[in-house]
């Protein structure tokens, strides 16, 4: 029995040695490509999920109406949350504390967005969308000012 126990104790040490080198992933997109192809479409979908159009004919409420539509909103929130992690990956992250803070804020607001989408609460989705927008524009104002369009 002592031999088997020794093997089990050595296994984590051996495995940690195997993983001590380079990270086990290879980023495919650079940061700008990640934003354009993954983050922006997911955030836009989330932001567009709830709203109102008010005109001379009245008010049109925009909101998910079926379980499948709510699932799509939740899925977009998951993409936003996980994108914060992708932004922090070695080889893609900007090596500054502020950038890490913004990326972590994206994870945090994404988690909140998931929760309210799962609760199927349109007003909460709208409110969390505003918080998400603040996180995104704060980061863009620091690292991608050219992407902030007046009135856009």
N, C-alpha and C positions, 0 to 999 in steps of 0.2 A: 504494500500500500504506500509506503514512503516514496517509492520511485514515481508512482502516478501523481502524487501530490506535488512533487518537485517539478514534473513536467507542466502541470497546470499553473504553477507559480512562475515558471519561465516563459510561458506562452505570451503574456502581456508584454514582457520585456522584449521578446523577439519581434513581436508585431510592431511595437513602438519603434524599433530600429528600422523596420521596413518602411515606415511612414515618415521617418525623420528627414528625408531628403526633400525633393520638390513636391509641390502640392499635386494631388492626384487628379487634377482637372486641367483643361486647356481652354481658356476663354476663346470664343469664336469671334464675337463682336467686340470692337473697341467701345469706349464709353459713349461716344456720340452715336454709334450704330445701335447700341443697346437702348439708348433713349429713344431713338427714332423708330425702331422696329418692335420694341417690346413695351417699354414704359409708357410712352406717349399714347399709343393706341389703347392700352388698358385704362389709363387715367381718363382719357377722353370718353371711353365707353361708360365708365363709372359716373363721370360728371354729367353725361347726357341722359342718364337713366331716370332722373327725376327733375322736374321743372314745370314751368307754367308758361303758356303763351297767352298773352292778354291783348286782345284787339277789339275792334268795334263790334265784333260778333259775340264777344264774351271771353271766357277763360277756358283754355284747354289744359287739362292736367296731363302731364307726361309722367308715367310711372310704370314699373313692371306690373303686369296684370295676371301672369300665370306663374306657376312654380318654375317652369323652365326659364322664363325671363328673369326671375329672381336668382336662379342658379347662375345665369350669365353675369349678373351684377356681382354676385359673390365670387365667381371665378376671376373677374377683372380685379377685384380687391385682393385676391390671392396673388395675382401677377404683380400688382403694385408692391405688396408686402415682400415677396421674394425678390423683387428687383432691387430693393434696398440691399439685400444680401449680395446680389450679383454685382452691385456697384462697389462693394467692399472687397471683392476678390483681388488677390494679388495679381498684378499684371494689368489691372483695369482701374484700381482705386487711385485717387489723387492723394499723395502722402501728406495730408494735412488734417489736423484734428477737426477743423470745421467741416470738412467734407465727410469725415466719418460720422460726425454728429448729424448732418443732414441725411446721410444714408440710413442711419439707425432710426431717425425720425420717420423716414419712409416706411421702414419695417413696422414701427409702432402705429402709425396712422393706418397702414394697410391692415393690421390686425383689428383695429377699431372698425374699419370699413367692412371687414368680413363679418364681424359681430352684428352690425346693424343691418347688413344685407340678409344675414341668416334670420334676424328678427322680423324681416320684411316690413321695416318701418320707413316709409318714404321720406318723412321729414328728417329723420335721423340720417338717412343716406344723403340727403341734401346738405345737412349741417356738417357731416363728416367730410363730404366733398369739398366744402369751403375750407376746412382745416387742411385737407390734403393739398388744395390749391396753394395755401399759405406756405406749406412745407416746400412744395415744388418751386414756387416763385422765389422763395428765400434762397434756395440753392442756386437757381438760375441767375439771380441778381448777383451772386458771389462768383459763380463759375461759368456762366453761359449767358452773359448779359445780352448778347446778340439774338438770343432766342425769345426774349420778352418783347412782344409786339404791342405797341400802343393800341388800345382798343381791340386787341386780338384775343 
